[in-house]
Amino acid sequence: MRQLRLRPDGTPEFANVNRVPFFYNKKDLKAIQQAEKRKNWKLARTLLEQYVAQFGIENFYRDTNMLWRLGQLCERNGQEEKAKAYYRLALKHHRQDVRKIQLYYDSLEKKDIDLYVPLQEYYALVEYRKNIATFHPPKGVYTSMGSGINSDAPDYGPAVTGDGNTLIFSSKRKMRGIHGVVDEDLYLSRREGEYWTDAEPLPKPINSPFNEGSACLTKDGKTIYFARCECPECHGNCDLYTANFKDGEWSVPKSLGTDVNSPAWDSQPTLSPGEDTLYFASDRLGGFGLSDIWYTHKLKNGEWSKAENMGPIVNTRESEVSPFYHPLYHVLYFSSRGQLLNFGDFDIYKTYRVRGRWQEPRNIGPLVNGKGSEYYFTIDADSRNLYYARSEQKDMKNLDLYSFPLPMEAQPLATTHVEGSLVDSVSSKPLGGIVSVIDTDDGIEVASKYLREDGSFDFDLIEGSHYVLLIQSPDFFSVEKKLELKGDTVMKLMTNSFQYGIPMIFKNIEFDQDKASIRPGMYAVLDRIALFMVDHPTYRLSITGHTDSKGDPDFNERLSQDRAESIRRYIEQKGKLKPNRIDSFGYGSTKPLKDPEATEEDARTNRRVEFRLIRPDADKKDAGGGAGW
């Protein structure tokens, strides 16, 4: 099993979060004010950082201005990463001055959400790329788990066993009583080959006349943790319960007790890989927002410790729900509507635990997160598939279960940072375009992004895997680079941008004497042209063949025509292009570049094939030659 290799990202630690509700020290505050009054910024920053480190939960919404001020002082001192960390906290827990905080944060942090290619355009790129055999498109898109699992009622909260062959989920499909009260129960389905069996409800005593949902299982499948709601024994609206499977049946569920359960809503449990810590969602009083992620440790006597809050890095003033701890790695996934990079309503994020400290959450990207809500999810142990509930609308009236090949942003091992830039090889000016990265071993793709204004890009990938980096644009032939990562990587790429209507001549487009067949040495260039035509289906191409002045003029004209047509056929077949997008002409020796043709070098220059790309809105004159469109 591969190991996670991560360095701390500089996220602050707040040791007091579960010790005191609110930290206040009049003497320390006065010392900070005096240092700022004397403009001793170094001392003020040090004192303020020490004070903020002692914050309790209430400080984050009562003293948001201190987080903002500390961010300013760090920025003033050139500590940009620290500044961004405190600005992020201020935005997550804001109460006032939101616009000012956002302005300062944006001065340091690029708006990543604007860099992602719209999903519709991404899928168009995938379809085009399938036509080029050298590229590996992703394995698929999100797929409904079918009518055997989904119903007309909400279906959500999936959990998969360690072997990936058993699925447990929650559903509100059952009604009870003469008034048709919704009965939320747990259902089970088993994988048989490529399909899942029709879901059946778990037996009593797991399901009861009350509501059960949001389950998780131990690795051996013999212990279940789940939420039971609106029952007479419940401490709050929903409580966490556990039961064991022994001698072919489930034991009577047992409450985790009042150290874990609260008078409010407690649900959506997930176990750490060691099965000694249980994470769950709760809207109890004393948290950061509408609902938070909490955790409890298993004690030596088998009971569970008093629940504690995960802190201000994960939790926000909004809602955090649906925690899922990866079964092999120290990566916690959860859904939030309060994190800063958000594509819709509830998005799925992941956070890494490094040296006992949770790092800044990362959005798992727009291939999963859409305009609606994504939550109640699980990932199989092999990190190949994500199972989750999604709603196309924000009202979430009917959640259904979907599966999705786990994209790169969601992979637990995607921690190796790759950054680079693309510039014009002549002018050194940054180029624009769309950059994609594909894992050629498993067909996993990263959500495509636009190059930034300075031509830069960055991704988090898996070390030791093989990748193809592809940059596409109407202004240059696609840039393709193979990668095998051995740690964080920085690269500078260059390419030639072209001018439309001006002929391009490639040195390695050379034919055997008096022949028109394609030589292997031409494949690389012609494949790049084919890929460009695939990626830009409204563009056209003019190919013109030319010879030197030696030999019979009529023969030369036929030969140049045959060579141009040979190239046209190759590009059309390679790219599976629609007919009539490429025109080919042969001019023999009638349009020399060197006239008179005095030397062998002059003759070599005149023997050529010219390519002209024509934009969709180009005038006829841009086509050159006798293109006639």
C-alpha positions, 0 to 999 in steps of 0.5 A: 500500500502506498504511503501518504507523503504530506508536509503541514500546510501552515494551518494554525492550531487552536488547542482551546477549541474544546476547552473553553467556549470563549477566551478573553484576557484583558491584559494581553489585548491591551499589550496588542493595542499598545504595540499597534499604537507604537507601530511595532508591527512585529511585536503586534503580530507575535502577540496577536498570533499568541492570543488568537491561538487560544481562541475558543469556539465563540471567539471565531464569530465574536472576534472575527476582526482579530483573524482579519487583522492578523492576516493583514499583519502576516501579509505586511511581513511577507508571510503570504501563506499564513495571511491566507490561512487567517483570511480564510478563517475570517471568511469561514466564520465571518460576522462583519466586514466581509467585503473587506476581508474578501478583498484582502484574501483575493489579493493573495489567492487566485479565484480557482473556481473561475479556472475550471472548464465548464462541465459541458465543455469538459465532456466535449473535450473528452468526446473529441479526445476519444478519436485520438488513439494515443489518449486515454479518456476517463472511464466514465461519468456519474451513473445512477445506481438504477431502479433496483436501488433508487426509488421515487423517495429520497435514497442516500447515506451509502456505506460499502463494506471493505470488499466492495460487494455489499452496499447499505444505504438509507431510504424513505420509501416506506410508509407506516400508519393510516396517515402514511408517515414516512418510515426511514430505514436501512437497506442492503444490496449486494454486488453480483458481477457488474450489477447490484441486487434489488435492495432489501430492508435490514431485518429487525432489530436494526430497523424498527417502527422508528427512523434508522439511517446513515450507517457505517460498518467495521471492516469485518462487517460485524459491527454497525453504527447508525442513527435512530431518530424520534424514538422514546429512548433517544436523548435527542432528535436523532441518536447514534446506536451500535449493534453486533452481528453474531450467530447469524443475527444482529444484536439489539442496538445500543445507544452510544450514550450521553457523552456522545449523543446530545439533545439535538441531532446526531447522525452520519457516523464514520470510523477511522481506519483503526476503528478507534475514533468515530466521526459524526455530524451534529447540530448541537449547541456550542458548535461553529455553525448550523451543523458541525463535524464532531468526534469521539474516541473508543475507551479501553472499557469499550465505551466512547469518550465525550464528543469533541468538535473538529475545530474551525478549519473543517467547521464553518458558520454554515453546515458541515455534514456527511463525514467519511473517513477513508478506510486506508488513509488519514483522509476525511471527506465531508460535505459543506456549504461554508468552505470558500471554493464551492461549485453549488450548494453542498460540495464534497471536500477532503482534509488530510491529518498531518502530524495530528493536525487537520489541513485546509480542506480541498474541494474534490472538483467539478467532476463530482460537485455540481450546481446542486448538492452532493453529500451522503457518500462513501468511497471503496477501499481501492479508491476507484469509485465514489458512491454518493447521493445527489440532487439536481436541484437545491431543494433536494426533494428527491436524492438518488444514489450514483456511482462515479469513477473517483476523479484525481481531485478526490483521490486520497494519494493525490498530494504531489504538487505539479505546477508549470507555465506555457509561453510562446517560444519566440515572444516569451509571452504567456499563452492561454488554453485548456490544460488537462492531465490524464493518468494513463495507468487507470484512465483517471482524469483531473478536471480540466482548467484554463491557463491563468493570465500568466500562463500558469497552471497547477495540479495535485497528482499521485506520485509514481503514476504515469501521466499525459499532460495536454494543453489545447488552444485555437492558437497553437497545436496541442502540447503533450508531455508525458510525466512520471512524478517523483516528488513535487514538480515545476516545469516551463513549457514553450510552443509556437503560436501560429498566425491564421492564413499564413502557411506552416511548413514542417521540416520532417514532412518529406517524401521519398523521391517520386513517392506519395506514401506517408513515411513514419517520420511524419506521424508525430506532426500529422497526429498533432494536426489531426488532434487540433482538428478534432479539438476544434471541429469548426476549423478547416485546413488547406494542404498544398503540395509543391515540388522543385523545378526538376523533371516534367511539370505535368508529372510534378503537378500530379505528384504534388497533388497525390502527396497533398491528398495522401496527407489529407486522407491520413489526417481524416482517418486519424481524427475520424473527421467529417468529410469536406473539412480539409482541401488538398491542392497540388501546384507542382513547381509553379509556386517556388519559394526560391526563384531562380532555383540555383542550388540543391538547397534552393530545390530542397526549400521548394519541395514542401507541403504547406498547411493553412488553418482557417478559422470558422469566421475567416474570409475566403482570402484567408484560405490562400491558394484555390481553397474556395471557401 
